[in-house]
């Protein structure tokens, strides 16, 4: 999953309950809020042109480092492996990609093997500091750096760096809310579809609801939780069922579009809701962008896997060069049909010339 994604491995207890938080419905439009939402959309829809860090590394970066990337078992992690290898090669490092099914036992074993085999660093997406406490402690004892992204874990005590944190992901909810309010003309009844098993998503949902209230005092926000067991199965049916019983809902915001959006446009059309309900979301794979091209999805905030990976590599480079690390998150872009890249059949970087900018920062231009 894209954002996610990156949100994998933070799986806790799953519930299938629904909740509703509604503002007072009114025929009047919050004009000031609507204009603010339009301004936010106008800014968010501009493709970022700069990588998240602009401070060069002014000391030599050691070469010959060996990194082990432990894949989390989903497509997004498989995509990130080659990106990491590309960036590491620029620095004169190598990356061993270890595939797992994402289960704690397999991941723990892969980390143990990396430490035994003399890796200088281990990269694991969505590392759960509790689930891998022993491995992180062992890595620290062995002088092996541990780096992650998209996790609730805080840097320190054996964890060198974490990016795409819950706080850094918050703006995604703001962008989606602004799009909903702007597109609806301030007359939205939105449904936020969450996956509570991925705790990293909580901040996005909270920001979405708060921003909806700020942009549109007369709009309403409902929320439902989709259990992990429904992903790839009956998630679209659950969403459609809620929409049928709540006919006032005219916008759906997906917390993880890759996981929740597969089959949703077809399910909406089959239920006669395709022209009534507008879909926006975080993340997005090739099929989701194809649905956007077909008009079934209005806007997406894609996960920038390239920034995730290069930020983690940058942290290692700064650590080994002996300069301060820089806390930074990925850039965000609200993508619509008329602004989407020509090729969305595979993951794409948000910043087009990302590689040249990172090379310059690392003294490798």
Phi, psi and omega in degrees: 000144184291296186274040200230253134076192144359341175261000182294160175082355176256051188266120176241200181297142184247136175236157183246028183278163177238153178219160181226135174227107187241138171275164180295123181289140181208150179282346180280156181247135176284090186301314181297317179295320179297318179294322178295320179297318179297321178295318179298317179298317181299320179286317184292334183280353178276125183295127178301145181244358183233142174290164189292343183238140179233010179266114180294156172272113189263015175232158181300137177263120181300142177259178176078011180285145180247121183244139174250122176258116180267110183288141187273359173099003177238169187302319183301320179292321178298325179291323185290333181306306179297328178295316177299317181298321179297311181293321181296322179299325177300327182268001182079026180248168175238152179235123172264122182263120182249116181278138174223172176270005178088352180290147181306320182297315180293318180294316179301317179297321180293321178293316178303317181295321180297320179293316179297325185275005174084026176294146177274338180205153175238131175246126179221121178292145175052043181296127177268111185300331179282315182294330184243029183301316181296316181295320179295319178294319179295320179296317180299316180297325181273359181078022179264126181281141182241121185232144181216173171219164170058042185230157174276352183293144178262141178298146182120163179054046177102343178259112186289319191201148175217132177231169187056048180284173180302315179296320180290335181276350183308317182303338179301316179297323178296316180298315181294320179295317179299320179295318181297312181294315181297312183294328182273354184068028179079023180228057184253141169240098190261150174242120176263123183258114186251161170234095188293342178297334178262091186297336180299341182278347187303317182295323179298315180296318180296317180294322179300311182295317180297317181292324177301318179293326180286320182280335187208097182293340181261358179277163179235155178227120172255161176216145174227156178248132178257124180292153182302325182292347181269347182295130182079004181233264186253019179303313178301322180295322178295319179295313180298321179300318178294318181296322179296324181273353177227073187296348179284342182289126180236000176223141176237127177248120184264128181290326176221097188295323179304316185276325186263338187272347181296116180085355183292314179304318179295320180294322177295317179296319180296330180271001181076022183250000185302325181268353184259329186247129179258136185250133172228166179184170176265144180084211179128123175260189184300321180293322179295321178288329174294321176295324176297315179301326180276357178090008183272343175232132186274322184200149178224148170248094187289153174283132180265084182300329180295318178292320177308308187291316182289330175293321178292319177295321179298321179298317178295318180299317181292321179297311183287337176276348179080032177241160182298142175284156180241122179283116182208151177246172182288158175282156180238149184216125176273107186261133176238174184305318185277355179241356182296147177302156180299323181245108177244020180284348178216168178302140181230151178284142177292317177265115189300314182260039182307317186297315180296321181292319178293319179302319179296319180296326182268002181073029182242016184296000000 
